[in-house]
Amino acid sequence: MYNGKIIFISGGTGSWGHELVSQMRAKYKPKEIRIYTRGEHKQVSMKQEYNNDQMLKFIIGDIRDKNILNFAMKNVDYVFHLAALKHVPVCEENCWEAVLTNIYGTQNIIECAINNNVDTVIDISTDKAVDPFNLYGVTKACGEKLIVNANQNYISTTKFVCIRGGNVMGTAGSVLPLFKKQMSENNEITVTDLNMTRYLMSTTEAIGLIFKTVYRAKGGEIFVMRMPATKVENIANVMIRLFGNDKTKKKIIGVRPGEKMHEVLVSKNESARTKIFNDKYYIILPQYPCQNLEKYYENLQPIEFEEFNSNNARRLSDEEFIKILKKEPWIKK
């Protein structure tokens, strides 16, 4: 479905964007991949990394700037919306900036996509958007609502789909590279709470799941990755096992503002509208009446649990965790 098409990726120089571009180039033959970000240095580095591949077109711009965004989206077929302010403390300290980027920016993506007759917009969301406990989560929850409701609020042929996932190993700011860095510098890691649980999946698998799902989407769904999880204690122990020694210390610093003990991917309020899509995804149908969508998915089985969270998700064993980790490119740096 992507062969010969023009692909647009907002936030394309980040960890998800890198993997998305790599897999897109390896699996398909798009006419052009437009990478739209506001970071000049990252664009230059990425262009060099891909040996100035002429398929890649880099555009400096901000999703908050609707004029440039609209121009950059001309003749685009598929939009992958990855751009966001995502660090919880940064959003807490810069509230309005988070609103402008994560909410206003998402609305700009919607309007520019409709204006340019884009086929499908795929918004990448997060577990933080479920029962949000911090501003980042609130803004991403608003972004999800905007994306889902765009399917009924506008006279347009553009489809809008949301994909919700948890933590991906090695992304910028994640705890795994932090632990590795801390051990290399002073042989000590800072742990919030050993009993805390977190979803975990490799970047490669997460992006691969996106490709396998988009072609089935009708518009209005939230696809939820059925991610495995593990305790923070296990994450710490595995990282020490791989990069530390018997003298490596764990410093307990307590839960930070806006953090949850257990992350949630399907809330109690959403479970009644959630079905089993396949062994990799759940699917949440929109709150508004959608007879065509409900008929399309009528043969899917409803979920049988009240909530899907990182405490009741399948637990990764330490050996599984290590096997996945060793395939991550950042682990060798």
N, C-alpha and C positions, 0 to 999 in steps of 0.2 A: 504493500500500500504506500510505501514511501519512495519507491523507485521513480525517478524523474520529477519528484516533487520538491518544492521549496519549504524548508524547515526553519522555523524561527525559535530560538531558545533565549528567553530572558534569564539573566544570571548564569550564562553559559560557561563562564570561566571558573565556577566553583567546583567542588568535588563531584556533585551529581552531574553537573554540566559536562565536565571532562569525560566521565564515564559514558554519558549519553552520546556525546560526539564520537567517542571511540567505537561504541557498539553500532551506532548508525552507519559509520564508514565501513565497518567490517561486515555487517549483515545486509546492507541495502546499497542502492545506488541513487541517492537523491541528486537532484539537479544542483542544489545549493543549500548550505546550512548557514544561516545568519546567527551570529553570536552577539547578543545585545547586552552590554554591561557598561558601567560607568568607570571601570578601572583600567586605565591605560596600561599600566605595568603588566597586569595579568594577561591582557590581550596580546601584548608583544611577546611575552613568555610562551603563551599557548601557540601563537603563530609559528614561533621558532620550533616548538616541540613537534608540531605537525609538518615541519619542513615546508612552510608556506604553501600548503595544499590550496589550490585555486578553488576547490569546492567550498572552502570556508571563507565566509565574508564577515569581517569584524566591524561592528558599528558601536561607536561610543555614544551612549545615551542613558537616560534615566527613565524608568517606567513612570515616574512622576511627571515627566515632560510629555504631554499628550501629542504635541505637534511632531516632535522627532519620532516618537513611537509610531504614530500613524504613518509617517513617511517610510520608516524602516520595515513596516509590515505589508508594503505593497506587493501584490501577487503571491503572498504566502499561502501555503496550503494547510500546514499544521503548526500550531503554536504550543510549545512546552514552557509553561510559566514556572520558573524556578526562583526568580529574583525575590529577595526578602531581606529585611533586617531580622536575624534569627537568634542572636545571642540573648538569652533571657535577661542578664544584668544590663546589657546595653539598652534593650527596649524599656526596662524599668526606669533607667536614668534619662532616657531621651524619648519620652512618651509620644510627643506629637510627631517626631520624626518616624517612629514606628507606625503610627496611624497613616501618615502621608504615603509611606512606601507600601505597607502591607494591605491597606484598605483602599486608599485612593489609587494607588498604583495598579491594584488588581482590577478596579473598575475601569481604569484607562485601557488595560489589556482587553477587557470585554468589549468596550465601545470601538476600539480600533480594529479588533478582529471582525466585528459585525460590519464596520464601514468598508473593510477590505474583502468581504465575502470569504473569510477563512473557513475551511472545511470543519476543523475540530480544534478546540482549545483544551489542553490537558493541564490542569492545575495540580501541582504537587504540594500536598498538605502534610500535616504532622499530628502525632498523638497529642501534642500540646493544645490542639484546637478542641479537644474533647473535655467537657467540664473544665474550662480554662481556669487556671489558678494564678496566671501571670499575664501581663499585658501582651507579650508575644502570642500566647495562646488565644487571648481575646481577639487580637487582630487577625490571626489565621482563621479563627472561627467565623469572623465576619467575611473574610475572603471566601471561605467555603460557601457561605450562604449566597454571596453575590454570584459565584460561579454556577451553583446549582439552579438558582432562581432565574438566571439569565436565559435559561431554556424556555421559560414561559413569559418573561417580562418584555421580550422584544419580538418584533416580526422579522425573523431572520432564519436562514438555513444553517447557520453555524451551530455546531454541537458543542456543549460545554460539559466537561467531565472532570471529576475530582478524584485523585488517588491519594489515600491517606496511609502514611507509613510511620514507623518508629525510628529509633536511632540506627544510623548506618555507620559501620566501623570506619574509622579513619577520616571522617569528614572534618572540615576545619572547625576547631574548637571542641571536638569530642574528647572524651576522657581517656581514650586509649593512647593517642599520641602524647597527651599530657603526661600520663603515667610514665611512658617511655622516656620522655624528656626529663622528668623529675628524677628518675633513677640514674640517668647518665650524668646529671649535674650534682646531686647530693645524696643519692642512694636512699631517698625517702619519697613516699607518695602521700598525697593529701586525699583522704577519703571522707565523704560526707556522712554516710551511714551504711554500715556493713549489711544491714537487712533490707536496704532499698533494692528494688528490682527494676530492670530496664530491658526493653526490647533490643535485640541485636540482629543485624543482618549485614552481609557483605554488600558493598556498593555495586559490585558486578551483578549479583543476584537481584537486588532491588530494581536496577535499571532494566534488566532482562525481563522482569515481571511486567514492567510498564508496557514494553513492546507487545507482549503476549495478550494484553488486556484491551488496549485501545481499539483494536479492530472490531471488537464485539460491542462496544459502547453505543448506546442510542442517544445519550445526552440526558443529564439530570441525575445520574447515579454518583454515589461515592463508593469507589472500590477501596476496600480495606485490606492491606497486606496481612496475612496470617503469620506474623513474625514470631519466632521463638524468643525466649527471654532468659535472663539469668540474674543472679544476685550480684550486687556490687562487690560483695565479698569474694565471689568467684572470679569476677573480672580482675580484682586486685591480685588474687593468688596466682592466676594464670600469667598475668603480666610480670609478676615477680619471678615466677618460675622460668619465664623466657628471657627476661632482661635484667633481673636482679640477682641477689645472692642471699645467703643465710643472715646477712647483716642489714638487709633492706628493711626499713621501718615503715609502718603505717601510722600516719598522723590523722586522727579523727577530728574533723573540723565542724561537723554538724550540718544539718540541712540548710542550704542557702535560700534566701528569699525567693518565693515563687516556685520552688521545687516540690514535687510530690514524692511520696514514698513508693507508690506504684503508678506507672503510666497506664492510660486507658485508650484503646483504639475503637471500641464500640461501647457507648454509654448505656445505662439503664433506660434512658428515655428513647434511645435509638433502636434498642434490641427488637422491639415489636415490628420494625420496618426493615429488619436485616435478614438476609438469606445467605445460604451457602452457595457461592458462585462456582468454586472448584476447590482443590486441595491447597491452593495458594491464596485465595481471596474470599472475603465476605463482600456482600454488596448491600449498601443501604439505599433504599428507595426514598425519594424526596417526600417532604411533609405535605406538599400541595397535591391535589388530585391529579393523577397521571395514569389514566386508564390504559393508554397504549403501552406505557412502560410496564405497568403491572401485568398486563396480558403477555408481554414479551418474556417476562421472567416468572410466569405463574407456575411453571413446573419445578422451580428451585425449592429446595427444602428450607424452612425457617430455622434459625439457630435455636438451640435448646438451653442457652444459658442467659442469665440476666445481664451480664456485662463481660466484655472481653478485655482483660487487663494483664499487665506484665506479671502479676502474681499467680494468675490461673492459666497463663499461656504455657505451651510446651517448653520445658526447661532444656537449655543446651547443656550437654555434659562438658566437662573440662576438655576432654579429648576432641569433641566436635568443635568446640570453641577454638582450640589450638590449630586444628586442621584448616578451619576457615581463615584464621589469622595469618597463617603462613603463606596464603595465596594473595594477601593484600600487598600491593606494591610499596606502600609507605613504610611497611614494617622493615624493609631492607635498607632504608635510608639512614 
